[in-house]
């Protein structure tokens, strides 16, 4: 079976989740190099695209070597969704619509996860995107608003009827945020009632989790979010297990530091709006799960310049 979303072929069943404050161009490229079949921009608000077009495009720093890339849009206004699609179409391989974000500001604007209360309203974001691009269009949802409003099975049917090419399902409710455990059984049930690819999301932190997600839910792809932060190497280890049935050794200190160096190199090379704080935070995420990691983090916290960051991890 080919790994495809619409007409876009992926070279892996693993997908990088869209994450605000994480998915810089440098990080996305590292994830692709480590085996992510598809990477995503952070969530982009459709109103921001239309008012700050050049700034959004410059800040996102689309790279040829990271393709295919999914551009995730959030909003609730049909006209803005249309305009954002037209402006970003040349950069996107896939458009993804966010119907699951639990951020209180997003919810306050009746966007993102708010749609889990009103799945019948998803059309006002889906239709203008599908109508104004020939690229595949996907949607990212949660299993419901809260434990009393678990409506994922209704939502996936609506989305399939609207014409989306795939659906990513985070196995938590909007009110859960990132607490508790993801409900993979509902992802499995959703997969059974639609004919389009399902992307399972939630609690994939180790290679075994990715394999279990695919085996248990029968989803077409597994999406990795928080587990990849400071750990793009996870994609390589997950792919190896999926392809061979064997586990690679845990990521070594040397490999973590090597990838942190590459991240800084890519960050300086590709990011158009460099932020020292952002780059330091990302490098700190790499410094974990090895002896002496806490000492690296202490030194990084005291760093004040890009050269200092590099010197610390040399």
C-alpha positions in Angstrom: 0.0 0.0 0.0 1.3 3.4 -1.0 1.6 6.1 1.7 -0.4 8.8 0.1 -2.6 11.8 1.2 -4.5 12.8 -1.9 -1.9 12.8 -4.7 1.0 13.5 -2.3 3.2 10.4 -1.7 4.9 10.2 1.6 8.1 8.2 2.2 7.1 7.3 5.8 4.0 6.6 7.8 5.1 9.1 10.4 4.0 12.8 10.4 5.3 15.7 12.4 2.4 17.4 14.2 1.9 21.2 13.8 3.3 22.8 17.0 3.4 26.5 17.8 6.7 27.6 19.1 8.4 24.4 18.0 8.1 23.9 14.3 10.7 26.3 13.0 12.1 25.6 9.5 15.3 24.3 11.2 13.4 21.8 13.3 11.1 20.7 10.4 14.2 20.0 8.2 15.8 18.0 11.0 12.6 15.9 11.3 12.5 15.3 7.5 16.2 14.2 7.6 15.4 11.8 10.4 12.5 10.2 8.6 9.3 12.2 9.0 7.2 11.6 5.9 5.4 14.9 6.2 6.2 18.0 8.3 3.9 20.9 9.2 4.1 24.6 9.7 3.0 25.8 13.1 -0.7 26.8 13.2 -1.2 29.9 11.0 -4.2 32.2 11.6 -6.0 33.1 8.4 -6.5 36.7 9.4 -2.7 37.1 10.0 -2.0 35.8 6.5 -4.1 38.4 4.8 -2.9 41.3 6.9 0.7 40.3 7.3 1.3 38.2 4.2 5.0 38.8 3.7 5.7 38.6 7.4 4.0 35.2 7.7 5.8 33.8 4.6 9.2 35.2 5.8 8.7 33.9 9.3 7.7 30.4 8.2 10.8 30.2 5.9 9.5 27.5 3.6 12.4 25.2 2.4 12.7 23.1 -0.7 14.5 20.3 1.2 11.7 19.9 3.8 9.0 19.1 1.2 6.3 17.8 1.4 5.0 20.3 3.9 1.5 20.8 5.3 0.4 24.3 6.0 -2.0 24.4 8.9 -4.7 27.1 9.0 -6.9 28.1 11.9 -9.8 30.5 11.8 -13.6 30.8 11.5 -14.1 33.3 8.6 -14.8 32.0 5.1 -13.4 35.0 3.3 -10.2 35.0 5.2 -9.8 31.3 4.7 -10.2 31.8 0.9 -7.6 34.6 0.8 -5.1 32.7 3.0 -5.4 29.7 0.8 -4.7 31.7 -2.4 -1.7 33.5 -0.8 -0.1 30.3 0.6 -1.0 27.9 -2.2 2.4 28.1 -3.9 4.2 27.1 -0.7 1.9 24.3 0.5 1.9 20.6 -0.6 -1.1 20.0 1.7 -3.5 22.3 3.5 -4.6 21.3 7.0 -7.4 22.9 9.0 -7.2 23.1 12.7 -10.4 22.1 14.5 -8.8 20.9 17.7 -6.6 23.6 19.3 -7.4 23.9 23.0 -5.7 27.3 23.5 -8.1 29.6 25.4 -7.5 32.6 23.1 -8.3 30.4 20.0 -11.4 29.0 21.7 -12.4 32.6 22.7 -12.5 33.5 19.1 -14.7 30.5 18.3 -11.9 28.8 16.4 -9.9 25.6 16.6 -11.4 23.3 19.2 -14.6 25.3 19.4 -15.7 23.5 16.3 -15.8 20.2 18.3 -19.0 21.7 19.9 -20.4 22.5 16.5 -19.0 20.0 13.9 -21.8 21.0 11.4 -20.0 24.4 11.1 -16.7 23.0 9.9 -17.9 23.6 6.4 -17.2 27.3 6.6 -13.4 26.6 6.9 -13.2 23.5 4.8 -15.2 24.6 1.7 -13.3 27.8 0.9 -9.9 26.0 1.2 -11.0 23.1 -1.0 -12.6 25.5 -3.6 -9.4 27.5 -4.0 -6.6 24.9 -4.2 -5.9 21.7 -6.1 -3.7 20.6 -3.2 -5.0 17.9 -0.8 -6.9 19.3 2.2 -6.9 17.6 5.6 -8.4 18.3 9.0 -7.1 17.9 12.5 -9.7 17.3 15.2 -10.1 16.0 18.7 -12.5 13.3 19.9 -15.0 15.9 21.3 -15.4 18.9 23.4 -15.4 17.1 26.8 -16.3 13.6 28.1 -20.0 14.4 27.7 -19.6 15.5 24.1 -17.5 12.8 22.4 -18.6 13.2 18.8 -15.6 12.2 16.8 -17.6 9.6 14.8 -20.0 12.3 13.7 -17.2 14.7 12.9 -15.3 12.3 10.6 -18.4 11.5 8.6 -19.1 15.2 8.1 -15.5 15.8 7.1 -15.5 13.0 4.6 -18.7 14.3 3.0 -17.1 17.8 2.8 -14.3 16.2 0.7 -11.2 16.2 2.9 -8.4 13.9 1.9 -7.4 12.7 5.4 -8.3 13.4 9.0 -5.8 13.6 12.0 -7.5 12.6 15.2 -6.0 13.5 18.6 -7.4 11.0 21.0 -8.2 13.6 23.7 -11.1 16.0 24.2 -10.5 19.7 23.9 -11.1 20.2 27.6 -8.5 17.6 28.4 -5.8 19.6 26.7 -2.8 17.4 27.0 -3.7 15.7 30.3 -4.8 12.2 30.9 -4.4 9.4 28.3 -5.3 9.6 24.6 -8.3 7.3 23.6 -6.9 5.2 20.8 -10.1 3.1 20.7 -12.1 6.0 19.3 -9.4 6.5 16.6 -9.9 2.8 15.7 -13.7 3.3 15.5 -13.3 6.3 13.3 -11.0 4.5 11.0 -13.7 1.8 10.6 -16.4 4.1 9.3 -14.6 6.3 6.7 -12.8 5.5 3.5 -10.1 8.2 3.7 -6.8 8.0 5.5 -6.8 8.5 9.3 -3.8 9.9 11.1 -3.6 8.8 14.7 -2.3 11.3 17.2 -1.7 11.3 21.0 0.9 9.7 23.3 3.5 8.7 20.7 6.7 9.2 22.7 8.7 6.0 21.8 9.0 3.7 18.8 6.8 1.2 20.5 4.1 3.8 20.8 4.1 4.5 17.1 3.9 0.8 16.3 1.1 0.2 18.8 -0.8 3.2 17.5 -0.8 1.8 14.0 -1.3 -1.8 15.0 -4.2 -1.1 17.5 -6.1 1.6 15.6 -5.3 0.4 12.0 -4.7 4.1 11.3 -2.8 4.9 8.1 -0.3 7.3 9.6 1.0 8.1 13.1 1.5 11.8 14.1 4.2 12.7 16.5 4.1 15.9 18.5 5.6 16.5 21.9 7.6 13.3 21.7 9.7 14.9 18.9 10.6 18.1 20.8 14.4 18.0 21.0 14.2 14.5 19.6 13.7 14.5 15.8 15.8 11.3 16.0 12.6 9.6 17.2 11.4 9.5 13.6 14.4 7.4 12.6 13.9 5.0 15.5 10.2 4.6 14.9 10.7 4.0 11.2 13.3 1.3 11.9 10.9 -0.5 14.2 8.0 -0.3 11.7 10.2 -1.5 8.8 12.2 -4.2 10.5 10.4 -5.1 13.7 13.6 -4.4 15.6 14.4 -1.6 18.0 17.4 0.6 17.5 19.4 1.5 20.7 18.3 4.5 22.7 19.6 7.8 21.2 23.1 8.5 22.5 24.4 11.6 24.1 26.6 12.1 21.0 23.7 11.9 18.6 21.6 14.3 20.7 24.5 16.8 20.7 25.2 16.3 17.0 21.5 17.0 16.2 21.5 20.1 18.5 24.5 21.4 16.5 22.7 20.8 13.2 19.7 22.6 14.6 21.7 25.7 15.4 23.4 25.6 12.0 20.1 25.3 10.2 18.5 28.0 12.5 21.2 30.5 11.6 21.1 29.5 7.9 17.4 29.4 7.3 15.4 31.4 9.8 14.6 34.9 8.6 13.5 36.1 12.0 15.9 34.7 14.4 15.1 34.7 18.1 17.9 33.9 20.6 15.3 32.8 23.2 13.6 30.4 20.8 16.9 28.8 19.6 18.1 28.4 23.2 14.9 26.7 24.2 15.1 24.3 21.3 18.7 23.4 22.0 17.8 22.8 25.7 15.1 20.3 24.6 17.9 18.2 23.1 19.8 18.1 26.4 17.9 15.2 28.1 18.1 11.5 28.9 21.9 11.3 29.2 24.4 11.7 32.0 25.4 15.3 32.4 22.4 16.7 30.5 21.3 18.9 33.5 24.8 20.5 33.4 24.4 21.4 29.8 20.9 22.9 30.5 22.3 25.1 33.3 25.1 26.4 31.1 22.6 27.1 28.2 20.3 29.0 30.6 23.1 31.4 31.3 24.1 31.9 27.7 23.3 35.3 26.2 24.4 34.9 22.5 24.3 32.5 19.6 28.1 31.9 19.7 27.8 31.0 23.4 25.2 28.4 22.6 27.5 26.9 20.0 30.5 26.9 22.3 28.6 25.1 25.1 27.6 22.1 22.9 30.9 21.9 20.9 
